[in-house]
């Protein structure tokens, strides 16, 4: 599941509109729309403002690479 799907799913579980989510997270409606549409460049601090409402945050994740 990618970030876009995760946020949509969590928002639906708590019955919030995009506008309500934006207001509760302290971000703009445009930001929530772009997040849920999968925009590739988003401010991490704002992403975390949204995710914190659901008890999550983004951070560094180790990439698994096949070294030959």
CHARMM internal coordinates of N, CA and C (Angstrom, degrees):
IC EDIT
DIST 1 N 1 CA 1.4533
DIST 1 CA 1 C 1.5293
ANGL 1 N 1 CA 1 C 108.14
DIST 1 C 2 N 1.3126
ANGL 1 CA 1 C 2 N 115.52
DIHE 1 N 1 CA 1 C 2 N 132.95
DIST 2 N 2 CA 1.4626
ANGL 1 C 2 N 2 CA 118.57
DIHE 1 CA 1 C 2 N 2 CA 178.53
DIST 2 CA 2 C 1.5302
ANGL 2 N 2 CA 2 C 110.32
DIHE 1 C 2 N 2 CA 2 C -93.21
DIST 2 C 3 N 1.3145
ANGL 2 CA 2 C 3 N 115.75
DIHE 2 N 2 CA 2 C 3 N 174.66
DIST 3 N 3 CA 1.4630
ANGL 2 C 3 N 3 CA 121.84
DIHE 2 CA 2 C 3 N 3 CA -175.71
DIST 3 CA 3 C 1.5230
ANGL 3 N 3 CA 3 C 111.57
DIHE 2 C 3 N 3 CA 3 C -59.55
DIST 3 C 4 N 1.3164
ANGL 3 CA 3 C 4 N 116.13
DIHE 3 N 3 CA 3 C 4 N -42.07
DIST 4 N 4 CA 1.4710
ANGL 3 C 4 N 4 CA 121.95
DIHE 3 CA 3 C 4 N 4 CA -179.68
DIST 4 CA 4 C 1.5209
ANGL 4 N 4 CA 4 C 110.44
DIHE 3 C 4 N 4 CA 4 C -56.97
DIST 4 C 5 N 1.3156
ANGL 4 CA 4 C 5 N 116.34
DIHE 4 N 4 CA 4 C 5 N -50.49
DIST 5 N 5 CA 1.4675
ANGL 4 C 5 N 5 CA 121.26
DIHE 4 CA 4 C 5 N 5 CA -179.70
DIST 5 CA 5 C 1.5275
ANGL 5 N 5 CA 5 C 111.58
DIHE 4 C 5 N 5 CA 5 C -65.96
DIST 5 C 6 N 1.3309
ANGL 5 CA 5 C 6 N 116.31
DIHE 5 N 5 CA 5 C 6 N -39.16
DIST 6 N 6 CA 1.4623
ANGL 5 C 6 N 6 CA 121.19
DIHE 5 CA 5 C 6 N 6 CA -179.32
DIST 6 CA 6 C 1.5267
ANGL 6 N 6 CA 6 C 111.28
DIHE 5 C 6 N 6 CA 6 C -59.79
DIST 6 C 7 N 1.3316
ANGL 6 CA 6 C 7 N 116.60
DIHE 6 N 6 CA 6 C 7 N -48.28
DIST 7 N 7 CA 1.4604
ANGL 6 C 7 N 7 CA 120.62
DIHE 6 CA 6 C 7 N 7 CA -177.91
DIST 7 CA 7 C 1.5251
ANGL 7 N 7 CA 7 C 110.13
DIHE 6 C 7 N 7 CA 7 C -66.19
DIST 7 C 8 N 1.3227
ANGL 7 CA 7 C 8 N 117.37
DIHE 7 N 7 CA 7 C 8 N -43.44
DIST 8 N 8 CA 1.4741
ANGL 7 C 8 N 8 CA 120.28
DIHE 7 CA 7 C 8 N 8 CA 178.71
DIST 8 CA 8 C 1.5233
ANGL 8 N 8 CA 8 C 110.63
DIHE 7 C 8 N 8 CA 8 C -58.85
DIST 8 C 9 N 1.3325
ANGL 8 CA 8 C 9 N 116.06
DIHE 8 N 8 CA 8 C 9 N -45.02
DIST 9 N 9 CA 1.4628
ANGL 8 C 9 N 9 CA 120.93
DIHE 8 CA 8 C 9 N 9 CA -178.29
DIST 9 CA 9 C 1.5327
ANGL 9 N 9 CA 9 C 111.38
DIHE 8 C 9 N 9 CA 9 C -64.07
DIST 9 C 10 N 1.3185
ANGL 9 CA 9 C 10 N 116.33
DIHE 9 N 9 CA 9 C 10 N -47.26
DIST 10 N 10 CA 1.4669
ANGL 9 C 10 N 10 CA 120.39
DIHE 9 CA 9 C 10 N 10 CA -179.77
DIST 10 CA 10 C 1.5265
ANGL 10 N 10 CA 10 C 111.23
DIHE 9 C 10 N 10 CA 10 C -63.59
DIST 10 C 11 N 1.3260
ANGL 10 CA 10 C 11 N 117.00
DIHE 10 N 10 CA 10 C 11 N -40.24
DIST 11 N 11 CA 1.4655
ANGL 10 C 11 N 11 CA 120.95
DIHE 10 CA 10 C 11 N 11 CA 179.23
DIST 11 CA 11 C 1.5227
ANGL 11 N 11 CA 11 C 110.31
DIHE 10 C 11 N 11 CA 11 C -63.73
DIST 11 C 12 N 1.3233
ANGL 11 CA 11 C 12 N 117.02
DIHE 11 N 11 CA 11 C 12 N -41.44
DIST 12 N 12 CA 1.4615
ANGL 11 C 12 N 12 CA 121.09
DIHE 11 CA 11 C 12 N 12 CA 179.62
DIST 12 CA 12 C 1.5288
ANGL 12 N 12 CA 12 C 111.22
DIHE 11 C 12 N 12 CA 12 C -65.90
DIST 12 C 13 N 1.3276
ANGL 12 CA 12 C 13 N 117.02
DIHE 12 N 12 CA 12 C 13 N -36.63
DIST 13 N 13 CA 1.4655
ANGL 12 C 13 N 13 CA 120.88
DIHE 12 CA 12 C 13 N 13 CA -179.50
DIST 13 CA 13 C 1.5269
ANGL 13 N 13 CA 13 C 112.61
DIHE 12 C 13 N 13 CA 13 C -62.74
DIST 13 C 14 N 1.3197
ANGL 13 CA 13 C 14 N 116.53
DIHE 13 N 13 CA 13 C 14 N -31.11
DIST 14 N 14 CA 1.4665
ANGL 13 C 14 N 14 CA 119.99
DIHE 13 CA 13 C 14 N 14 CA -179.27
DIST 14 CA 14 C 1.5344
ANGL 14 N 14 CA 14 C 111.88
DIHE 13 C 14 N 14 CA 14 C -103.57
DIST 14 C 15 N 1.3217
ANGL 14 CA 14 C 15 N 115.30
DIHE 14 N 14 CA 14 C 15 N 11.18
DIST 15 N 15 CA 1.4753
ANGL 14 C 15 N 15 CA 121.93
DIHE 14 CA 14 C 15 N 15 CA 174.92
DIST 15 CA 15 C 1.5254
ANGL 15 N 15 CA 15 C 113.79
DIHE 14 C 15 N 15 CA 15 C 54.78
DIST 15 C 16 N 1.3318
ANGL 15 CA 15 C 16 N 116.31
DIHE 15 N 15 CA 15 C 16 N 50.00
DIST 16 N 16 CA 1.4581
ANGL 15 C 16 N 16 CA 120.91
DIHE 15 CA 15 C 16 N 16 CA 176.57
DIST 16 CA 16 C 1.5236
ANGL 16 N 16 CA 16 C 109.83
DIHE 15 C 16 N 16 CA 16 C -109.73
DIST 16 C 17 N 1.3150
ANGL 16 CA 16 C 17 N 116.65
DIHE 16 N 16 CA 16 C 17 N 142.82
DIST 17 N 17 CA 1.4547
ANGL 16 C 17 N 17 CA 120.44
DIHE 16 CA 16 C 17 N 17 CA 170.07
DIST 17 CA 17 C 1.5299
ANGL 17 N 17 CA 17 C 107.79
DIHE 16 C 17 N 17 CA 17 C -78.41
DIST 17 C 18 N 1.3152
ANGL 17 CA 17 C 18 N 116.05
DIHE 17 N 17 CA 17 C 18 N 168.41
DIST 18 N 18 CA 1.4619
ANGL 17 C 18 N 18 CA 118.78
DIHE 17 CA 17 C 18 N 18 CA 175.73
DIST 18 CA 18 C 1.5176
ANGL 18 N 18 CA 18 C 110.50
DIHE 17 C 18 N 18 CA 18 C -60.37
DIST 18 C 19 N 1.3186
ANGL 18 CA 18 C 19 N 117.05
DIHE 18 N 18 CA 18 C 19 N -40.52
DIST 19 N 19 CA 1.4691
ANGL 18 C 19 N 19 CA 120.93
DIHE 18 CA 18 C 19 N 19 CA -179.52
DIST 19 CA 19 C 1.5222
ANGL 19 N 19 CA 19 C 111.14
DIHE 18 C 19 N 19 CA 19 C -64.41
DIST 19 C 20 N 1.3228
ANGL 19 CA 19 C 20 N 117.54
DIHE 19 N 19 CA 19 C 20 N -40.77
DIST 20 N 20 CA 1.4657
ANGL 19 C 20 N 20 CA 120.88
DIHE 19 CA 19 C 20 N 20 CA 178.87
DIST 20 CA 20 C 1.5228
ANGL 20 N 20 CA 20 C 110.96
DIHE 19 C 20 N 20 CA 20 C -66.35
DIST 20 C 21 N 1.3236
ANGL 20 CA 20 C 21 N 116.43
DIHE 20 N 20 CA 20 C 21 N -40.43
DIST 21 N 21 CA 1.4639
ANGL 20 C 21 N 21 CA 120.32
DIHE 20 CA 20 C 21 N 21 CA 177.75
DIST 21 CA 21 C 1.5217
ANGL 21 N 21 CA 21 C 110.32
DIHE 20 C 21 N 21 CA 21 C -62.59
DIST 21 C 22 N 1.3149
ANGL 21 CA 21 C 22 N 116.53
DIHE 21 N 21 CA 21 C 22 N -45.21
DIST 22 N 22 CA 1.4633
ANGL 21 C 22 N 22 CA 120.97
DIHE 21 CA 21 C 22 N 22 CA 179.49
DIST 22 CA 22 C 1.5325
ANGL 22 N 22 CA 22 C 110.85
DIHE 21 C 22 N 22 CA 22 C -58.57
DIST 22 C 23 N 1.3171
ANGL 22 CA 22 C 23 N 116.12
DIHE 22 N 22 CA 22 C 23 N -45.09
DIST 23 N 23 CA 1.4619
ANGL 22 C 23 N 23 CA 120.32
DIHE 22 CA 22 C 23 N 23 CA -178.89
DIST 23 CA 23 C 1.5309
ANGL 23 N 23 CA 23 C 110.94
DIHE 22 C 23 N 23 CA 23 C -64.33
DIST 23 C 24 N 1.3212
ANGL 23 CA 23 C 24 N 117.02
DIHE 23 N 23 CA 23 C 24 N -47.03
DIST 24 N 24 CA 1.4664
ANGL 23 C 24 N 24 CA 120.41
DIHE 23 CA 23 C 24 N 24 CA -178.89
DIST 24 CA 24 C 1.5229
ANGL 24 N 24 CA 24 C 112.44
DIHE 23 C 24 N 24 CA 24 C -64.86
DIST 24 C 25 N 1.3361
ANGL 24 CA 24 C 25 N 117.00
DIHE 24 N 24 CA 24 C 25 N -33.63
DIST 25 N 25 CA 1.4578
ANGL 24 C 25 N 25 CA 121.16
DIHE 24 CA 24 C 25 N 25 CA -178.52
DIST 25 CA 25 C 1.5224
ANGL 25 N 25 CA 25 C 112.43
DIHE 24 C 25 N 25 CA 25 C -84.95
DIST 25 C 26 N 1.3192
ANGL 25 CA 25 C 26 N 116.94
DIHE 25 N 25 CA 25 C 26 N -15.79
DIST 26 N 26 CA 1.4603
ANGL 25 C 26 N 26 CA 120.03
DIHE 25 CA 25 C 26 N 26 CA -178.87
DIST 26 CA 26 C 1.5195
ANGL 26 N 26 CA 26 C 113.21
DIHE 25 C 26 N 26 CA 26 C 77.91
DIST 26 C 27 N 1.3347
ANGL 26 CA 26 C 27 N 115.50
DIHE 26 N 26 CA 26 C 27 N 30.33
DIST 27 N 27 CA 1.4659
ANGL 26 C 27 N 27 CA 121.27
DIHE 26 CA 26 C 27 N 27 CA 176.64
DIST 27 CA 27 C 1.5147
ANGL 27 N 27 CA 27 C 107.90
DIHE 26 C 27 N 27 CA 27 C -123.03
DIST 27 C 28 N 1.3142
ANGL 27 CA 27 C 28 N 116.58
DIHE 27 N 27 CA 27 C 28 N 170.15
DIST 28 N 28 CA 1.4553
ANGL 27 C 28 N 28 CA 120.22
DIHE 27 CA 27 C 28 N 28 CA -180.00
DIST 28 CA 28 C 1.5168
ANGL 28 N 28 CA 28 C 112.44
DIHE 27 C 28 N 28 CA 28 C -80.43
DIST 28 C 29 N 1.3176
ANGL 28 CA 28 C 29 N 115.15
DIHE 28 N 28 CA 28 C 29 N 155.95
DIST 29 N 29 CA 1.4630
ANGL 28 C 29 N 29 CA 120.66
DIHE 28 CA 28 C 29 N 29 CA 176.83
DIST 29 CA 29 C 1.5219
ANGL 29 N 29 CA 29 C 110.49
DIHE 28 C 29 N 29 CA 29 C -60.23
DIST 29 C 30 N 1.3120
ANGL 29 CA 29 C 30 N 117.14
DIHE 29 N 29 CA 29 C 30 N -39.56
DIST 30 N 30 CA 1.4679
ANGL 29 C 30 N 30 CA 120.71
DIHE 29 CA 29 C 30 N 30 CA 178.79
DIST 30 CA 30 C 1.5287
ANGL 30 N 30 CA 30 C 110.42
DIHE 29 C 30 N 30 CA 30 C -58.58
DIST 30 C 31 N 1.3320
ANGL 30 CA 30 C 31 N 116.87
DIHE 30 N 30 CA 30 C 31 N -40.45
DIST 31 N 31 CA 1.4624
ANGL 30 C 31 N 31 CA 120.07
DIHE 30 CA 30 C 31 N 31 CA 179.44
DIST 31 CA 31 C 1.5298
ANGL 31 N 31 CA 31 C 110.59
DIHE 30 C 31 N 31 CA 31 C -61.74
DIST 31 C 32 N 1.3349
ANGL 31 CA 31 C 32 N 117.46
DIHE 31 N 31 CA 31 C 32 N -45.41
DIST 32 N 32 CA 1.4685
ANGL 31 C 32 N 32 CA 120.80
DIHE 31 CA 31 C 32 N 32 CA -179.94
DIST 32 CA 32 C 1.5283
ANGL 32 N 32 CA 32 C 110.03
DIHE 31 C 32 N 32 CA 32 C -62.42
DIST 32 C 33 N 1.3074
ANGL 32 CA 32 C 33 N 117.12
DIHE 32 N 32 CA 32 C 33 N -42.25
DIST 33 N 33 CA 1.4678
ANGL 32 C 33 N 33 CA 120.40
DIHE 32 CA 32 C 33 N 33 CA 178.64
DIST 33 CA 33 C 1.5283
ANGL 33 N 33 CA 33 C 111.17
DIHE 32 C 33 N 33 CA 33 C -61.47
DIST 33 C 34 N 1.3199
ANGL 33 CA 33 C 34 N 116.04
DIHE 33 N 33 CA 33 C 34 N -45.23
DIST 34 N 34 CA 1.4675
ANGL 33 C 34 N 34 CA 119.87
DIHE 33 CA 33 C 34 N 34 CA 179.47
DIST 34 CA 34 C 1.5225
ANGL 34 N 34 CA 34 C 110.96
DIHE 33 C 34 N 34 CA 34 C -64.98
DIST 34 C 35 N 1.3093
ANGL 34 CA 34 C 35 N 117.03
DIHE 34 N 34 CA 34 C 35 N -39.62
DIST 35 N 35 CA 1.4611
ANGL 34 C 35 N 35 CA 121.61
DIHE 34 CA 34 C 35 N 35 CA 177.57
DIST 35 CA 35 C 1.5216
ANGL 35 N 35 CA 35 C 110.50
DIHE 34 C 35 N 35 CA 35 C -60.34
DIST 35 C 36 N 1.3227
ANGL 35 CA 35 C 36 N 117.15
DIHE 35 N 35 CA 35 C 36 N -47.36
DIST 36 N 36 CA 1.4605
ANGL 35 C 36 N 36 CA 121.20
DIHE 35 CA 35 C 36 N 36 CA -177.94
DIST 36 CA 36 C 1.5248
ANGL 36 N 36 CA 36 C 112.86
DIHE 35 C 36 N 36 CA 36 C -74.85
DIST 36 C 37 N 1.3156
ANGL 36 CA 36 C 37 N 117.18
DIHE 36 N 36 CA 36 C 37 N -15.24
DIST 37 N 37 CA 1.4575
ANGL 36 C 37 N 37 CA 120.86
DIHE 36 CA 36 C 37 N 37 CA 176.03
DIST 37 CA 37 C 1.5299
ANGL 37 N 37 CA 37 C 111.73
DIHE 36 C 37 N 37 CA 37 C -91.46
DIST 37 C 38 N 1.3223
ANGL 37 CA 37 C 38 N 116.24
DIHE 37 N 37 CA 37 C 38 N -4.26
DIST 38 N 38 CA 1.4585
ANGL 37 C 38 N 38 CA 120.12
DIHE 37 CA 37 C 38 N 38 CA 176.24
DIST 38 CA 38 C 1.5119
ANGL 38 N 38 CA 38 C 115.54
DIHE 37 C 38 N 38 CA 38 C 84.40
DIST 38 C 39 N 1.3199
ANGL 38 CA 38 C 39 N 117.30
DIHE 38 N 38 CA 38 C 39 N 25.81
DIST 39 N 39 CA 1.4707
ANGL 38 C 39 N 39 CA 119.60
DIHE 38 CA 38 C 39 N 39 CA 177.33
DIST 39 CA 39 C 1.5267
ANGL 39 N 39 CA 39 C 108.83
DIHE 38 C 39 N 39 CA 39 C -54.49
DIST 39 C 40 N 1.3095
ANGL 39 CA 39 C 40 N 115.84
DIHE 39 N 39 CA 39 C 40 N 135.31
DIST 40 N 40 CA 1.4624
ANGL 39 C 40 N 40 CA 120.52
DIHE 39 CA 39 C 40 N 40 CA -173.36
DIST 40 CA 40 C 1.5184
ANGL 40 N 40 CA 40 C 114.50
DIHE 39 C 40 N 40 CA 40 C -78.66
DIST 40 C 41 N 1.3224
ANGL 40 CA 40 C 41 N 117.92
DIHE 40 N 40 CA 40 C 41 N -23.37
DIST 41 N 41 CA 1.4602
ANGL 40 C 41 N 41 CA 120.16
DIHE 40 CA 40 C 41 N 41 CA -179.68
DIST 41 CA 41 C 1.5245
ANGL 41 N 41 CA 41 C 109.23
DIHE 40 C 41 N 41 CA 41 C -118.23
DIST 41 C 42 N 1.3176
ANGL 41 CA 41 C 42 N 115.01
DIHE 41 N 41 CA 41 C 42 N 109.31
DIST 42 N 42 CA 1.4598
ANGL 41 C 42 N 42 CA 122.26
DIHE 41 CA 41 C 42 N 42 CA 179.33
DIST 42 CA 42 C 1.5193
ANGL 42 N 42 CA 42 C 108.84
DIHE 41 C 42 N 42 CA 42 C -135.01
DIST 42 C 43 N 1.3124
ANGL 42 CA 42 C 43 N 116.92
DIHE 42 N 42 CA 42 C 43 N 151.11
DIST 43 N 43 CA 1.4696
ANGL 42 C 43 N 43 CA 120.18
DIHE 42 CA 42 C 43 N 43 CA 177.24
DIST 43 CA 43 C 1.5229
ANGL 43 N 43 CA 43 C 109.57
DIHE 42 C 43 N 43 CA 43 C -72.41
DIST 43 C 44 N 1.3203
ANGL 43 CA 43 C 44 N 115.27
DIHE 43 N 43 CA 43 C 44 N 125.92
DIST 44 N 44 CA 1.4568
ANGL 43 C 44 N 44 CA 121.06
DIHE 43 CA 43 C 44 N 44 CA -177.48
DIST 44 CA 44 C 1.5237
ANGL 44 N 44 CA 44 C 111.91
DIHE 43 C 44 N 44 CA 44 C -62.26
DIST 44 C 45 N 1.3257
ANGL 44 CA 44 C 45 N 118.30
DIHE 44 N 44 CA 44 C 45 N -36.76
DIST 45 N 45 CA 1.4605
ANGL 44 C 45 N 45 CA 119.45
DIHE 44 CA 44 C 45 N 45 CA 179.83
DIST 45 CA 45 C 1.5251
ANGL 45 N 45 CA 45 C 111.36
DIHE 44 C 45 N 45 CA 45 C -63.25
DIST 45 C 46 N 1.3277
ANGL 45 CA 45 C 46 N 116.78
DIHE 45 N 45 CA 45 C 46 N -37.84
DIST 46 N 46 CA 1.4585
ANGL 45 C 46 N 46 CA 119.99
DIHE 45 CA 45 C 46 N 46 CA 178.44
DIST 46 CA 46 C 1.5320
ANGL 46 N 46 CA 46 C 111.49
DIHE 45 C 46 N 46 CA 46 C -72.71
DIST 46 C 47 N 1.3219
ANGL 46 CA 46 C 47 N 116.41
DIHE 46 N 46 CA 46 C 47 N -37.51
DIST 47 N 47 CA 1.4749
ANGL 46 C 47 N 47 CA 119.52
DIHE 46 CA 46 C 47 N 47 CA 175.39
DIST 47 CA 47 C 1.5205
ANGL 47 N 47 CA 47 C 108.86
DIHE 46 C 47 N 47 CA 47 C -58.19
DIST 47 C 48 N 1.3240
ANGL 47 CA 47 C 48 N 116.45
DIHE 47 N 47 CA 47 C 48 N -44.38
DIST 48 N 48 CA 1.4655
ANGL 47 C 48 N 48 CA 120.19
DIHE 47 CA 47 C 48 N 48 CA -179.31
DIST 48 CA 48 C 1.5243
ANGL 48 N 48 CA 48 C 112.16
DIHE 47 C 48 N 48 CA 48 C -67.67
DIST 48 C 49 N 1.3217
ANGL 48 CA 48 C 49 N 118.36
DIHE 48 N 48 CA 48 C 49 N -31.22
DIST 49 N 49 CA 1.4711
ANGL 48 C 49 N 49 CA 120.28
DIHE 48 CA 48 C 49 N 49 CA 175.40
DIST 49 CA 49 C 1.5265
ANGL 49 N 49 CA 49 C 109.83
DIHE 48 C 49 N 49 CA 49 C -60.64
DIST 49 C 50 N 1.3181
ANGL 49 CA 49 C 50 N 116.58
DIHE 49 N 49 CA 49 C 50 N -41.60
DIST 50 N 50 CA 1.4668
ANGL 49 C 50 N 50 CA 121.15
DIHE 49 CA 49 C 50 N 50 CA 179.19
DIST 50 CA 50 C 1.5258
ANGL 50 N 50 CA 50 C 109.93
DIHE 49 C 50 N 50 CA 50 C -69.86
DIST 50 C 51 N 1.3222
ANGL 50 CA 50 C 51 N 116.95
DIHE 50 N 50 CA 50 C 51 N -48.29
DIST 51 N 51 CA 1.4648
ANGL 50 C 51 N 51 CA 120.28
DIHE 50 CA 50 C 51 N 51 CA -176.42
DIST 51 CA 51 C 1.5282
ANGL 51 N 51 CA 51 C 112.54
DIHE 50 C 51 N 51 CA 51 C -64.00
DIST 51 C 52 N 1.3181
ANGL 51 CA 51 C 52 N 117.80
DIHE 51 N 51 CA 51 C 52 N -31.90
DIST 52 N 52 CA 1.4641
ANGL 51 C 52 N 52 CA 120.77
DIHE 51 CA 51 C 52 N 52 CA -179.12
DIST 52 CA 52 C 1.5239
ANGL 52 N 52 CA 52 C 112.40
DIHE 51 C 52 N 52 CA 52 C -61.50
DIST 52 C 53 N 1.3123
ANGL 52 CA 52 C 53 N 117.48
DIHE 52 N 52 CA 52 C 53 N -27.47
DIST 53 N 53 CA 1.4664
ANGL 52 C 53 N 53 CA 120.41
DIHE 52 CA 52 C 53 N 53 CA 176.68
DIST 53 CA 53 C 1.5288
ANGL 53 N 53 CA 53 C 111.45
DIHE 52 C 53 N 53 CA 53 C -62.29
DIST 53 C 54 N 1.3271
ANGL 53 CA 53 C 54 N 115.72
DIHE 53 N 53 CA 53 C 54 N -26.21
DIST 54 N 54 CA 1.4615
ANGL 53 C 54 N 54 CA 121.19
DIHE 53 CA 53 C 54 N 54 CA -178.50
DIST 54 CA 54 C 1.5278
ANGL 54 N 54 CA 54 C 112.45
DIHE 53 C 54 N 54 CA 54 C -103.93
DIST 54 C 55 N 1.3410
ANGL 54 CA 54 C 55 N 116.31
DIHE 54 N 54 CA 54 C 55 N 4.93
DIST 55 N 55 CA 1.4547
ANGL 54 C 55 N 55 CA 120.73
DIHE 54 CA 54 C 55 N 55 CA 178.79
DIST 55 CA 55 C 1.5186
ANGL 55 N 55 CA 55 C 114.45
DIHE 54 C 55 N 55 CA 55 C 83.03
DIST 55 C 56 N 1.3263
ANGL 55 CA 55 C 56 N 117.54
DIHE 55 N 55 CA 55 C 56 N 26.74
DIST 56 N 56 CA 1.4642
ANGL 55 C 56 N 56 CA 122.32
DIHE 55 CA 55 C 56 N 56 CA -179.19
DIST 56 CA 56 C 1.5183
ANGL 56 N 56 CA 56 C 110.53
DIHE 55 C 56 N 56 CA 56 C -129.94
DIST 56 C 57 N 1.3268
ANGL 56 CA 56 C 57 N 115.51
DIHE 56 N 56 CA 56 C 57 N 167.47
DIST 57 N 57 CA 1.4602
ANGL 56 C 57 N 57 CA 121.75
DIHE 56 CA 56 C 57 N 57 CA 170.70
DIST 57 CA 57 C 1.5132
ANGL 57 N 57 CA 57 C 108.90
DIHE 56 C 57 N 57 CA 57 C -154.39
DIST 57 C 58 N 1.3313
ANGL 57 CA 57 C 58 N 115.57
DIHE 57 N 57 CA 57 C 58 N 155.72
DIST 58 N 58 CA 1.4639
ANGL 57 C 58 N 58 CA 121.86
DIHE 57 CA 57 C 58 N 58 CA 177.33
DIST 58 CA 58 C 1.5162
ANGL 58 N 58 CA 58 C 107.89
DIHE 57 C 58 N 58 CA 58 C -89.76
DIST 58 C 59 N 1.3121
ANGL 58 CA 58 C 59 N 115.14
DIHE 58 N 58 CA 58 C 59 N 151.14
DIST 59 N 59 CA 1.4431
ANGL 58 C 59 N 59 CA 120.40
DIHE 58 CA 58 C 59 N 59 CA 176.95
DIST 59 CA 59 C 1.5100
ANGL 59 N 59 CA 59 C 110.47
DIHE 58 C 59 N 59 CA 59 C -163.06
DIST 59 C 60 N 1.3159
ANGL 59 CA 59 C 60 N 117.69
DIHE 59 N 59 CA 59 C 60 N -177.42
DIST 60 N 60 CA 1.4531
ANGL 59 C 60 N 60 CA 120.98
DIHE 59 CA 59 C 60 N 60 CA -179.95
DIST 60 CA 60 C 1.5247
ANGL 60 N 60 CA 60 C 110.84
DIHE 59 C 60 N 60 CA 60 C -65.07
DIST 60 C 61 N 1.3128
ANGL 60 CA 60 C 61 N 114.75
DIHE 60 N 60 CA 60 C 61 N 137.40
DIST 61 N 61 CA 1.4594
ANGL 60 C 61 N 61 CA 121.50
DIHE 60 CA 60 C 61 N 61 CA 177.22
DIST 61 CA 61 C 1.5158
ANGL 61 N 61 CA 61 C 107.95
DIHE 60 C 61 N 61 CA 61 C -127.77
DIST 61 C 62 N 1.2999
ANGL 61 CA 61 C 62 N 116.03
DIHE 61 N 61 CA 61 C 62 N 129.11
DIST 62 N 62 CA 1.4617
ANGL 61 C 62 N 62 CA 120.00
DIHE 61 CA 61 C 62 N 62 CA -179.69
DIST 62 CA 62 C 1.5226
ANGL 62 N 62 CA 62 C 110.20
DIHE 61 C 62 N 62 CA 62 C -66.95
DIST 62 C 63 N 1.3190
ANGL 62 CA 62 C 63 N 115.36
DIHE 62 N 62 CA 62 C 63 N 133.70
DIST 63 N 63 CA 1.4541
ANGL 62 C 63 N 63 CA 120.54
DIHE 62 CA 62 C 63 N 63 CA 177.10
DIST 63 CA 63 C 1.5164
ANGL 63 N 63 CA 63 C 108.90
DIHE 62 C 63 N 63 CA 63 C -88.31
DIST 63 C 64 N 1.3131
ANGL 63 CA 63 C 64 N 115.26
DIHE 63 N 63 CA 63 C 64 N 137.50
DIST 64 N 64 CA 1.4741
ANGL 63 C 64 N 64 CA 119.75
DIHE 63 CA 63 C 64 N 64 CA 176.21
DIST 64 CA 64 C 1.5088
ANGL 64 N 64 CA 64 C 107.67
DIHE 63 C 64 N 64 CA 64 C -92.77
DIST 64 C 65 N 1.3080
ANGL 64 CA 64 C 65 N 115.44
DIHE 64 N 64 CA 64 C 65 N 122.98
DIST 65 N 65 CA 1.4595
ANGL 64 C 65 N 65 CA 120.55
DIHE 64 CA 64 C 65 N 65 CA -177.85
DIST 65 CA 65 C 1.5092
ANGL 65 N 65 CA 65 C 109.42
DIHE 64 C 65 N 65 CA 65 C -122.94
DIST 65 C 66 N 1.2827
ANGL 65 CA 65 C 66 N 114.58
DIHE 65 N 65 CA 65 C 66 N 146.09
DIST 66 N 66 CA 1.4665
ANGL 65 C 66 N 66 CA 120.15
DIHE 65 CA 65 C 66 N 66 CA 175.02
DIST 66 CA 66 C 1.5192
ANGL 66 N 66 CA 66 C 107.75
DIHE 65 C 66 N 66 CA 66 C -92.92
DIST 66 C 67 N 1.3114
ANGL 66 CA 66 C 67 N 115.98
DIHE 66 N 66 CA 66 C 67 N 106.47
DIST 67 N 67 CA 1.4648
ANGL 66 C 67 N 67 CA 120.41
DIHE 66 CA 66 C 67 N 67 CA 178.27
DIST 67 CA 67 C 1.5100
ANGL 67 N 67 CA 67 C 107.72
DIHE 66 C 67 N 67 CA 67 C -90.43
DIST 67 C 68 N 1.3130
ANGL 67 CA 67 C 68 N 115.54
DIHE 67 N 67 CA 67 C 68 N 130.36
DIST 68 N 68 CA 1.4812
ANGL 67 C 68 N 68 CA 120.36
DIHE 67 CA 67 C 68 N 68 CA -178.91
DIST 68 CA 68 C 1.4968
ANGL 68 N 68 CA 68 C 111.03
DIHE 67 C 68 N 68 CA 68 C -106.21
END
COOR INIT
IC SEED 1 N 1 CA 1 C
IC BUILD
